[in-house]
Structures are given as structure tokens and as C-alpha cells.
């Protein structure tokens, strides 16, 4: 999709980088990388002549490919490997008979897709780590910034903005860890030949596969995965899951940017979020773009689940569904992660406004705490009934709840109406999330294993 149609997400470096990673050029280079590695490994093992292998490695370069002829071949055959191998084999002369030896088109296409995915791992993980680190900062910096906790958009009980940020971080960290685990799981070579049994290479099949995996920096599967697509399917689900976690943050920010709330503001940039007719508006366009990316990604796991239903030993009609879903998911995730990092880096937090909003209900936000304080002497049900009546009176008269309780002889300790009443528990939970999601340890998103 072009920049005009895709909006803010398409303008991010991450989105453009992911788009390039799945471009025609990058896909073709991944195909050629497979063929080079295969020739090199088989030449070293003596499966094909070493001299021929060297010539094939030198030949399998982008500049050797006639792109126009290849596109015509794809339109005729249906996919690129057959016309690509034919074109290169012709150019290699007698040595061309050893190109693509003992493999099949799906081996090349699947391994190339895995290589394209892994090429994005480092920068995408960096973008997600930036989000995690900034959420950790916000959780720690604002653990004492009291604000209204909201249940179904109604004031419920006091929280702190640090607690809110820790809740965001908790989910982002877990989803991010599962996404990285999915990247690890999918990082395996595909090499099985016609129906996966490596029958064309005999005893040399497993040796070739092991060497190919090492050459490409990938793992070696226990068995050919031509028709078992769960690794790829799980990856796309985890992409959608991380996007959902980012969208939850964006949705909260949008609410807290509302004029009547005004607790948060996206980073200011001249003209960003402006209205064509209302000069006063500062629309939450960055958060909106993150939510839209998550919504677009929701359909992708369904497509991948459909692609898992592959007949017998080679499926039909699923390859392009998978590659397109993966490419789109990676684009959306990279763009949204980068955008969320930018939002959090420059997020304007109005702690004074949070405190003001906390007090807007004339003490009603402390009704739960008052109910439990009264439960000791009156029982929870009776206390709930009493508070329910007093809360209704407070709302209709505009009088503070603490005053109404006092008039009826219920003199509760001052800390009942203190927004920091549950600070110890909140701090403990914040610290636990920070220890797991930020502090060095096995759960931290890191570089590829092995």
C-alpha cells in the first residue's frame, strides 16, 4: 500500500524497512541465497563437483537474473523457482545440471521466507524493547501519581499512573516474549525434496540438510515441514497479539487525551493531529494509527489457520496466502512498535490534572474503601447498602461523601479517603512487573539464540 493510503504507519522507518524486506528484490535474493548455500554445501560434501559448485555460487547473484524474463516465466508457471532455476542453469552451461540438486521449489520458497523473517528480527526486537523500557520508566516515575481507576469508563477506585503503565508493560512484555519465541521456532531450514523424504539424495540427504542449516544460520527440523505450517501460523498469531497489546495502550491514551479528561497528550509536532476545520483540535492520530494497525492484523491469523489445511504431502494454493499474511503482519507490527515508542518517548503526563480528576466525584471514588472500612462493624452487605444510598444522595445533592458519612455518625479514618491507601500493594505489583519485564534475565527480548 502506498503512503497516501496507509497513513501514519506507512511513514515509519519500521514499516518501510519491513516492506523492503519482503520486496521482489529481497525475495529474489533470498531464493538465490538458498541456491548458493546449497551448491556450496553439496560441493564441500562431494555430492556435486567442487568446480561446478564454485561456478554456481558465483553465478547465483541478482545481477545475473533477467527480471523481465523471470516475470514472464512466473506468469506462465505460477511461481518463480522453476523459471529462475531454468534461467540460471542455462547461463551456467554444463555446470547448470548441478544447480538446485535434490531439492524442490517449496524448499527454496519456505527457507527464503524464513530468512526474510529473520532479517527483521534485530531491528524489530529493538523497537519492542524501546517500548518496554519506556513503559518501565513511566511505571517507576509515576508510581505515586494518583489518578482515577475506571471501570466501564466510570470512576471506580484510585490507582496511579505508574500502576497503569505497569499493567501496560505486563501485557506487552509477555506478548513480546511469545513473539520472540515464535521467531525462534520458525527459524528452521526447509529441505526435503519432492515429498519431504530426501529420497533423491539417499544417505546424503540428512548431511546436506544439516550443512544447509549451518550455512544459512538456521536450525534443523526433525522432519520436513512442507505440510505442517503451525510455526508460521503461530508467528502470525503472536504478531497480532503484540499489536493487540500495543492497541490497548493506544486506546487508553486516546481516552485520557479527551478534552474533559486531559490527563495525557501525545508528543507535539507542528500540524500533527490537526483538523481541517477546527483549529483548536489536537487529535490522537498516532494512537489511532496503532489501533488501526491492530485491527488490520486481526484477520491474518485466520488466513494462516486456513493455510494449515494442506492435503497429503504437498498442499495447493496456500503459499502466497502465507507469505502475504506474514509480510503484512511484520509491516504493521514494525510500524506500530516504532510509533508507540515515539508516543511513549514524548508522552506528556499531566499529574496535576490526574489529581484534579480524582477529586471530581466529591469522594465517591473512595466508596469501595469506605464500604470495607464499615464492614468490620456492620457486615459487608449492610455496608454496601448504606454506601449505595449515600452515594446516590451525594450525586443528587453535590455534597461530598465523607461529609454525608460524618453527619450519620460514621467517622472513618482519614486514610480511607486517601488515594494512596493501597500504595504498598501497587508498589509491590509494579516492582514485580519491572523485575520480570525490564531487569536482565531470561525473559528479556534479546538476539536470536544459537
Protein Blocks (a to p, Z undefined) as FASTA:
>chain_A
ZZklnommlmpmklmmmmmmmmmklmmmmmmmmmmmmmmmmmmnomacfklmmmmmmmmp
fklpcfklmmmmmmmnopaklmmmmmmmmmnmmmlmmgoghiafklmmmmmmmmmmmmmm
mmmmmmmmmmmmmmmmmmmmmmmmccdddeehiafbdcdfklmmmmmmmmmmmmmmmmmm
mmmmmmccddebjnonommnmmmlmmmmmmmmmmnopacdfbdckllcklmmmmmmmmmm
mmmmmmmmmmmmmmmmpmklomaccdddehihpafklmkbccffklmmmmmmmmmmmmmm
mmmmmmmmcghjbcehklmmmmmmmmmmmmmmmmmmmmmmmmmmmoccdfklmmmmmmmn
nomlmmmmmmmmmmmmnojklmmmmmmmmmmmmmmnopafklmmmmnopacdfklmgckl
mmmmmmmmmmmmmmmmmmgcfklccddeZZ
